[in-house]
Each structure stands twice: as structure tokens, then as C-alpha cells.
Amino acid sequence: MSKDSKERFSDRVADYVKYRPDYPQAAVDLIYDACDSSTPLVADIGCGTGIFAHQLLAKGCRVTGIEPNENMRAASVAWLGGNGDFSAQAGSAEATGLGDNSVDIITAAQAFHWFNNDSAKAEFRRVLKPGGFVALVWNSRDLNDPFQREYEALLNELATDYSQISHMNLDFEDIAGFFDGKVKQQTFEHQQRFDFDGLLGRLHSSSYCPDRDTPEYAKLVSAMEMLFERYQEKSFLTFRYITDVYLGH
């Protein structure tokens, strides 16, 4: 049975904080530079533990993190709550709890595939200031990389419901249909370096990771050990991403 989307990450917060990647600085710059204000008001939808919010704050934005999962939200406050330009509140893409015409930018990093698009679109129209815009951002594993192709095959075979919930199922038409008019797409390269424990932590941070007391998990870890050994160099491998930014109204 699939977990409720708002609760899928409750038991994965520590691994999410430690092992999930940030985003290329050029992607953050692109979003910031699109706004006329030097201190834009940003609603970061599906803020999670605050990875993307942290980068927006460093750029000079004021950020309200909207996060339905209590554990994730608490992690963002523990990390960023000392910054007066950050706040976090319970809410979702479909019901943010924000005021009408209250923000310059809405961002969603690794979150759009959880949205009810029609309801979210109506909500975004309500809370955006006139001329405000939306930025949808993903780190996607780079399937041109040989390791990532084999890793993808393992997930499809052994991860609990990977094929149903992966954001990599989305295509440009799915995303562009969310926007009014032309959407700007830009792509960047990004990466992490992992030893095997780090690679395992990266798996644990994902909502589709099988529960650790299941046969599927044991099989997946065993297969990952063999895969890691084939691609590691001096006990580390490079985990490559393609980062996509979709920017529009």
C-alpha cells in the first residue's frame, strides 16, 4: 500500500538532511535574476528540510517554506529558523495558507510531481503578486552516465513503487502545461561524491526505498554493493545529476 504523499518522508528526514544534494548555484542565480526585487518574497512549496530555501536565503531572498510533513518542517526550522528572513508553515501546493497577491516567486524543488495540478495552479494564481512567476526545479539522475543507467534498472526492479512515483516520469509537455504561455527551460550539471555508506544513505532518503526489514531491501542493497564495486575509484563514486529549471508565469 502506498504511503500518503504527506507522510512518505517522515522516517527519512535524517538521511534526507545528510545525503540529498543541493542545487547548482547557477540555477539559483537564474531564478533570483528573473525578479525585479533585490529581496524577493519567495514561497518554497514542499520546502522539506530547507535545502533549496537555504540557497535562496543566501542569495538574498526572504523565504516562507510551505511543507505538509511535520518532521520535514521541523528539520527546516532547526536549520534555518535563526535566519529572520525564513519562516515555515504547514500547507501544501493546493492550500498554502498564504495571503492573496503576497509573494514574488513560487519555487518547488523536487516537489511538483506530488501536486494536484489544477488545484495548485489556482492557488498559485491567488498568492502570486501581479507579474510574479513560478520556478520548478529538479535534480534528476543523469541517465547518460553508465552507473546511473544500471542504478535506474535496479530501482525499477526492486524499489517498492519507484515506477509509480518517480518525478522522472514527467516530460516537458507535462510541465509546460502547468504554465500560462511560454516557459523557459534551462539545464545544468551537478554531482555528489559518495562512498558506499553515502550511496546507501542517498537511497534511504528516497520515498521509494523499500522498508529495511523486507526481502526487497536486502536484494537491493546486495545488488548496490556489486554495482558500487564496479564503478568506485578509491572507494568513491560520482553520482551525477542533470538539474532542470522551468521558469514562467
C-alpha positions in Angstrom: 0.0 0.0 0.0 1.4 3.4 -1.0 2.0 5.8 1.8 0.2 9.1 1.9 2.3 11.6 0.0 2.4 14.0 3.0 3.9 11.3 5.2 6.2 9.4 2.9 9.3 11.1 4.2 8.6 11.0 8.0 11.1 8.3 8.7 13.7 9.5 6.2 14.4 13.0 7.5 17.9 12.3 8.9 19.1 10.7 5.7 17.4 13.4 3.6 19.4 16.1 5.6 22.7 14.3 5.3 22.6 12.8 1.8 20.3 14.8 -0.6 22.1 17.2 -2.9 21.8 20.9 -3.0 21.3 22.7 -6.4 23.8 24.4 -8.8 24.4 28.0 -7.9 23.7 29.0 -11.5 20.2 27.6 -11.1 19.6 29.7 -8.0 21.0 32.8 -9.8 18.7 32.2 -12.8 15.6 32.4 -10.6 16.8 35.3 -8.5 17.8 37.3 -11.6 14.4 36.9 -13.1 12.8 39.0 -10.3 12.9 42.8 -10.2 13.3 43.0 -6.4 16.7 42.6 -4.7 14.9 40.9 -1.8 12.1 39.0 -3.4 9.4 37.2 -1.3 9.5 33.5 -2.1 7.1 30.7 -1.2 9.1 27.5 -1.4 6.5 24.8 -1.8 7.4 21.4 -0.5 10.3 23.0 1.3 11.3 19.8 3.0 14.3 20.1 5.2 15.2 23.5 3.7 17.9 22.6 1.2 16.7 24.9 -1.6 15.4 27.6 0.9 18.9 27.8 2.3 20.4 28.7 -1.1 17.6 31.2 -1.8 18.3 32.9 1.6 22.0 33.1 0.8 21.2 34.8 -2.4 19.1 37.5 -0.6 15.5 36.2 -0.8 13.0 36.2 2.0 11.5 32.7 2.1 8.4 31.1 3.5 8.7 27.3 3.4 5.4 25.5 2.8 5.7 21.9 4.0 3.0 19.5 4.9 5.2 16.9 6.6 5.7 17.9 10.3 9.1 16.1 10.6 10.5 17.7 7.5 9.2 21.1 8.5 10.8 20.8 12.0 14.1 20.0 10.3 14.0 23.2 8.2 13.2 25.3 11.3 16.0 23.7 13.2 18.4 24.5 10.4 17.1 27.9 9.2 15.0 29.2 12.0 17.7 31.5 13.3 17.5 33.5 10.0 15.0 36.3 10.3 14.2 36.0 6.6 12.9 32.5 6.9 9.7 31.1 8.2 8.0 27.7 7.8 4.3 26.8 8.0 2.1 23.8 7.4 0.5 23.8 4.0 0.5 22.3 0.5 0.7 23.4 -3.1 -3.1 23.3 -3.2 -3.6 25.2 0.1 -0.6 27.2 1.1 -2.2 29.3 3.8 -0.6 32.4 2.3 -2.4 35.7 1.6 -3.7 36.9 -1.8 -1.0 38.5 -4.0 1.6 38.0 -1.3 4.7 36.6 -3.0 7.0 37.5 -5.9 8.2 33.9 -6.7 6.9 30.4 -6.0 9.5 27.7 -6.1 9.2 24.0 -6.0 12.3 21.9 -5.8 11.8 18.1 -6.2 8.1 18.6 -5.4 6.0 19.2 -8.5 5.2 15.6 -9.1 3.3 15.5 -5.8 0.9 18.3 -6.9 -2.7 18.2 -7.9 -2.0 20.4 -10.9 -5.4 22.1 -11.3 -5.8 23.0 -7.6 -2.2 24.1 -7.3 -2.4 26.3 -10.4 -5.5 28.1 -8.9 -3.7 28.5 -5.6 -0.5 29.9 -7.2 -2.5 32.4 -9.2 -4.1 33.6 -5.9 -0.9 34.1 -3.9 1.4 35.5 -6.6 1.7 39.2 -7.0 0.9 40.6 -10.5 3.8 39.7 -12.7 5.1 37.0 -10.2 6.4 33.8 -11.5 6.9 30.1 -10.8 10.2 28.1 -10.8 10.0 24.3 -10.9 13.4 22.7 -10.2 14.7 19.1 -10.3 17.9 17.3 -9.8 17.4 14.2 -12.0 19.9 11.4 -12.1 21.9 11.6 -15.3 20.9 8.5 -17.3 23.7 9.2 -19.8 26.0 8.1 -17.1 26.7 4.3 -17.1 26.4 3.9 -13.4 23.1 5.8 -13.3 21.7 3.6 -16.1 22.4 0.5 -14.1 21.2 2.1 -10.8 17.9 3.0 -12.6 17.4 -0.6 -13.7 17.9 -1.8 -10.1 15.3 0.7 -8.8 12.8 -0.3 -11.4 13.3 -3.9 -10.5 13.5 -3.8 -6.7 12.3 -0.4 -5.3 8.8 -0.7 -3.9 6.9 1.8 -6.1 9.6 3.6 -7.9 7.9 3.4 -11.3 4.7 5.0 -10.0 6.1 8.0 -8.1 9.4 8.9 -9.7 9.5 12.5 -11.0 11.5 11.2 -13.9 8.2 10.0 -15.4 7.4 13.6 -16.2 8.1 15.0 -19.6 8.3 18.6 -20.9 4.7 18.6 -22.0 3.5 17.6 -18.5 5.5 20.5 -17.0 4.9 23.2 -19.7 1.1 22.6 -19.4 1.2 24.0 -15.9 2.3 27.4 -17.1 0.4 30.2 -18.9 2.3 30.9 -22.1 5.9 30.3 -22.8 8.1 28.5 -20.2 11.8 29.0 -20.1 13.8 25.8 -19.5 17.5 25.7 -18.6 19.7 22.7 -17.7 22.8 22.5 -15.5 25.1 19.7 -14.5 25.5 18.7 -10.8 27.1 15.9 -8.8 27.8 14.3 -5.4 30.7 12.1 -4.3 29.8 9.0 -2.3 31.4 6.1 -0.5 29.2 3.1 -0.2 27.7 4.3 3.1 26.8 7.6 1.4 25.3 5.8 -1.6 23.2 3.8 0.8 22.2 6.9 2.7 21.1 8.5 -0.6 18.9 5.5 -1.3 17.4 5.7 2.3 16.5 9.3 1.7 14.1 8.4 -1.2 10.5 7.8 -0.6 10.6 4.7 -2.8 13.3 2.9 -0.8 11.9 -0.4 0.4 11.4 -0.8 4.2 14.6 -2.1 5.7 13.1 -5.3 7.1 11.9 -6.5 3.7 13.4 -9.0 1.2 13.3 -6.4 -1.5 15.5 -4.1 0.6 18.1 -6.9 1.2 18.2 -7.7 -2.5 18.5 -4.1 -3.5 21.4 -3.5 -1.0 23.2 -6.6 -2.2 22.9 -5.5 -5.9 24.0 -2.0 -5.0 27.2 -3.4 -3.3 28.1 -5.2 -6.5 27.3 -2.1 -8.6 29.3 0.2 -6.4 32.4 -2.1 -6.6 32.3 -2.0 -10.4 32.2 1.8 -10.6 34.1 3.0 -7.5 37.5 4.6 -7.7 39.5 4.7 -4.5 36.3 3.7 -2.6 34.2 6.6 -4.0 32.0 7.2 -7.0 30.5 10.2 -8.6 26.7 10.4 -8.5 25.8 12.6 -11.5 22.7 14.8 -12.0 21.1 16.9 -14.6 19.4 19.9 -12.9 16.4 21.3 -14.8 14.8 24.7 -14.1 11.4 25.6 -15.6 10.6 29.3 -15.2 7.4 31.0 -16.2 4.1 32.6 -15.3 
